[in-house]
Amino acid sequence: MSDLSSADEQLQTARLSLRRPTEADIDAIFAIHHDPETCLHNPSDALTRLDEARELYRRWNDQWQRCGYGYWVVRRDGSATQLGFCGIKPMELHGMKVLNLFYRFATSAWGQGFASEAAATVTTWASRQVPDLPLIARVRPTNIASQRVAVRAGLTRAEHLDETGYDGLDWIYAARLPN
């Protein structure tokens, strides 16, 4: 496991509280990933059964145990309602080790800047805690809202890294690429 502190399991913004997921979040994981609108651009991420949400939670939790970081549950500060999820996971892109920035929010949270606020916070956290790895976001060319979130989080378009993913062409946005 990483030497990151348990304090890193919680992040705070002006409006949002981000915390490590627990088993109590499985219903929210399912609800958000079961909504066809939230997975419109990434249909391979759509969940159809609650046991798939349990498995997804298990993978997220395993990554937290291995790496000391992962995906956070995003809530309005002082609220118990989950707005969505935002975080990072290690992966390879064209043979280069990177952190992939992920964000998915309930449709009721769209258009209020929550995803941008959470993604910027996670990006800042990653630059301090895992500075040796470039940060990327894989975004569908037609997902304008997600492209805006990536840019607001400090990532820039890296066309030379574009690749085909599970659901089609991934446009890559990146920060901290090696020279």
Protein Blocks (a to p, Z undefined) as FASTA:
>chain_A
ZZbdfklmpccdfkbccddddfklmmmmmmmmmpmklmmmmmmlpcfbfklmmmmmmmmm
mmmmmnopacdddddehiabdfbdcddddddeehiacddddddddfklgonlmmmmmmmm
mmmmmmmmmmmbccdddddfklmmlmmmmmmnopacdfklgccdfkoccddddehiaZZ
